[in-house]
């Protein structure tokens, strides 16, 4: 990990339906810096604006006030330059495309040649440990496998940033823990910066370098918790440091609830 | 697997046809026995069973081979019907293709701009409340004024029926991708056009094909109604109209021409089914 800034969020407000009766202040006065290669989780009760914050970074939404910079340029420019890949809660694969064609979709849009595309999609299938599933259709795969394909698709053009919106939220507990290990391995192999939205305390503690706890209505940064677990493995889940980190996050979330 | 399925379909169709023929002949036989009354009652049957109202099925089929005068030439009835059906098919095909083009264009326009959906959709719905029969003479008068052939005018009447299901279902289909799919394309900085071709149109297929089957049948309805209402000299509609007028003499011929229309409908339906199989072959592989 180096000290270069990947994402810089400066006094950002996000208001939906501004100046109307159903106006909602989703985020208020957010300041956050994320360094290159960092794994940062956003956690908070529902309605705290964590998905909104992720979409501001991805320029899928625009801030009402303040600025979002990604790799030293505007979030908009970063999107146009394809500096990030995105993974959603539901894999969002295209049913009518084979798994390999799904992974190749962004490459296709960027005008890659067919040969380069298929080389890369095979590399990606190896990376997510589905080497033999390229010719399958998404519906033939389990939820966990679909989500791996979706990660492969997001990483296929080797973006420097990965934005993940509760990517394991729809998976069962065992698959989920397995996917967390896989994600950490991929993160280490690729050196990608990851911003990860979750509402699972153990998940955020297990995965992240830093956990950003948000409080709702309006969404604000309540606290930022550093987590240092060294290199994680399955045994980390029984580690006392892991429990300590989870407890710290839990207490922050309790404090958020009491605030309300 | 595939041949087994084909045999099953053919068998099902054969069984249904046999059943309908037996129902027809059974009802007729019963009516003849009871002098058109429900057995053991004084209640009359809703449809008389004499040979004029309900000719024997065999006679209808035999009539298909009878010689018919068409202008100066003479030909068997089935050839005559085929010839007439060809005209109707042309009208319906042009109507269908125009309807598909206009319907899809409207759907794409409406999915592109919310304003155009709000502005157009009510009018598209209202358009179908105008009775086709009332509209047909207007279209023809207008067409003749413009120097269009009756073929084109009838096609336009057919278009009027076909564009509607395509526009409405097309719009639903284009709007069917969920927000994650749309956000994904947005995250790739994909243009509206790219999103249309890579996401919206492929996703619209399952919505579109049922509508196209309906549009296919409607295109023939439109063509036949068009022929009848503007008095075109040829086509299945014309044949049906003439045999309806001469019903008392040749009841079999009216039924024969109606069977001809039904077959034309089946043909169009089959063609659209084939297109669906082709365009949705990938999705089908998974479903089975």
Interface residues (C-beta under 8 A of the other chain):
Chain A: X55 X58 X60 X79 X80 X82 X84 X85 X86 X88 X89 X90 X92 X94 X95 X96 X97 X98 X105 X106 X108 X109 X137 X139 X140
Chain B: X178 X180 X181 X183 X184 X186 X187 X188 X189 X190 X194 X198 X199 X202 X203 X205 X282 X283 X285 X286
